[in-house]
Amino acid sequence: MSNSVYQINKGINQSIEFKGLKAQYIWYLGGGVVGLMILFAILYIIGIPSIFCVGFIGISGALLVFKIYKMSNQYGEYGMMKALAKKQIPKHIKVYSRKIFAEI
């Protein structure tokens, strides 16, 4: 009988990571690529020269990848959600009545 060798998965409960992209940024990049493919098809069907379409989509794709990698490195796994939530917290609470403070 031969002994079986099993590798232990030490990444349990870790967020997924693909080539430096963490968590939801993988989905953002995938959605952006699909959107660029649809935009290329629309531009090509309209009749814009294909060399212009390829150049525009290439530059847009490069900007998309750089921006998403920058957000992934800047915010991390949950940082962007925390930053968006922090923007929704009011800086001031205005109360026009003293009734709240008068109740005992």
C-alpha contacts under 8 A as a table, 3 or more apart, distances in Angstrom:
res1	aa1	res2	aa2	distance
9	N	12	I	6.51
11	G	14	Q	5.41
15	S	22	K	7.03
15	S	23	A	5.85
15	S	77	E	7.70
16	I	22	K	6.18
16	I	23	A	5.49
17	E	20	G	6.16
17	E	21	L	5.47
17	E	22	K	4.62
17	E	23	A	6.28
17	E	26	I	7.97
18	F	21	L	5.20
18	F	22	K	6.73
18	F	26	I	7.25
20	G	69	Y	7.67
20	G	72	S	7.96
21	L	25	Y	5.98
21	L	26	I	5.96
21	L	69	Y	6.51
21	L	72	S	5.99
21	L	73	N	8.00
22	K	25	Y	5.83
22	K	26	I	6.62
22	K	72	S	6.27
22	K	76	G	6.81
22	K	77	E	5.75
23	A	26	I	6.27
23	A	27	W	7.92
23	A	77	E	5.71
24	Q	27	W	5.31
24	Q	28	Y	6.47
24	Q	77	E	7.48
25	Y	28	Y	4.84
25	Y	29	L	6.15
25	Y	68	I	6.61
25	Y	69	Y	7.98
25	Y	72	S	6.40
26	I	29	L	5.25
26	I	30	G	6.23
27	W	30	G	5.01
27	W	31	G	6.04
28	Y	31	G	5.17
28	Y	32	G	6.08
28	Y	68	I	7.51
29	L	32	G	5.04
29	L	33	V	6.18
29	L	64	L	7.46
29	L	65	V	6.92
29	L	68	I	6.76
30	G	33	V	5.19
30	G	34	V	6.29
31	G	34	V	5.13
31	G	35	G	6.09
32	G	35	G	4.97
32	G	36	L	6.14
32	G	64	L	7.12
33	V	36	L	5.05
33	V	37	M	6.24
33	V	61	G	7.15
34	V	37	M	5.08
34	V	38	I	6.33
35	G	38	I	5.15
35	G	39	L	6.14
36	L	39	L	4.91
36	L	40	F	6.06
36	L	57	I	6.46
36	L	60	S	7.84
36	L	61	G	7.17
37	M	40	F	5.08
37	M	41	A	6.31
38	I	41	A	5.10
38	I	42	I	6.25
39	L	42	I	5.10
39	L	43	L	6.12
39	L	57	I	7.99
40	F	43	L	5.16
40	F	44	Y	6.05
40	F	53	C	6.18
40	F	54	V	7.55
40	F	57	I	6.61
41	A	44	Y	5.13
41	A	45	I	6.04
42	I	45	I	5.16
42	I	46	I	6.13
43	L	46	I	5.21
43	L	47	G	6.63
43	L	48	I	5.83
43	L	53	C	6.51
44	Y	47	G	5.32
44	Y	48	I	5.60
44	Y	49	P	7.06
44	Y	50	S	6.36
44	Y	53	C	6.78
45	I	48	I	7.58
48	I	52	F	7.06
48	I	53	C	6.84
49	P	52	F	5.54
49	P	53	C	6.47
50	S	53	C	4.89
50	S	54	V	6.08
51	I	54	V	5.19
51	I	55	G	6.11
52	F	55	G	5.09
52	F	56	F	5.99
53	C	56	F	5.22
53	C	57	I	6.03
54	V	57	I	5.24
54	V	58	G	5.84
55	G	58	G	5.05
55	G	59	I	6.17
56	F	59	I	5.33
56	F	60	S	6.05
57	I	60	S	4.97
57	I	61	G	5.79
58	G	61	G	5.07
58	G	62	A	6.18
59	I	62	A	5.14
59	I	63	L	6.24
60	S	63	L	5.13
60	S	64	L	6.07
61	G	64	L	4.94
61	G	65	V	6.19
62	A	65	V	5.21
62	A	66	F	6.18
63	L	66	F	5.18
63	L	67	K	5.99
64	L	67	K	5.22
64	L	68	I	6.12
65	V	68	I	5.27
65	V	69	Y	6.10
66	F	69	Y	5.24
66	F	70	K	6.05
67	K	70	K	5.04
67	K	71	M	6.22
68	I	71	M	5.08
68	I	72	S	6.08
69	Y	72	S	4.98
69	Y	73	N	6.15
70	K	73	N	5.23
70	K	74	Q	5.93
71	M	74	Q	4.98
71	M	75	Y	5.76
71	M	76	G	7.51
71	M	80	M	7.84
72	S	75	Y	5.65
72	S	76	G	5.17
72	S	77	E	7.23
73	N	76	G	5.62
75	Y	78	Y	6.94
75	Y	79	G	4.33
75	Y	80	M	5.31
76	G	79	G	5.41
76	G	80	M	7.35
77	E	80	M	7.68
78	Y	81	M	5.58
78	Y	82	K	6.40
79	G	82	K	5.01
79	G	83	A	6.10
80	M	83	A	4.99
80	M	84	L	6.16
81	M	84	L	5.17
81	M	85	A	6.10
82	K	85	A	5.04
82	K	86	K	6.04
83	A	86	K	5.07
83	A	87	K	6.44
84	L	87	K	5.28
84	L	88	Q	6.83
85	A	88	Q	5.32
85	A	89	I	6.94
86	K	89	I	5.47
87	K	90	P	7.82
90	P	93	I	6.85
95	V	98	R	7.59
97	S	100	I	7.04
98	R	101	F	5.45
98	R	102	A	6.21
99	K	102	A	5.06
99	K	103	E	6.51
100	I	103	E	5.88
101	F	104	I	7.79
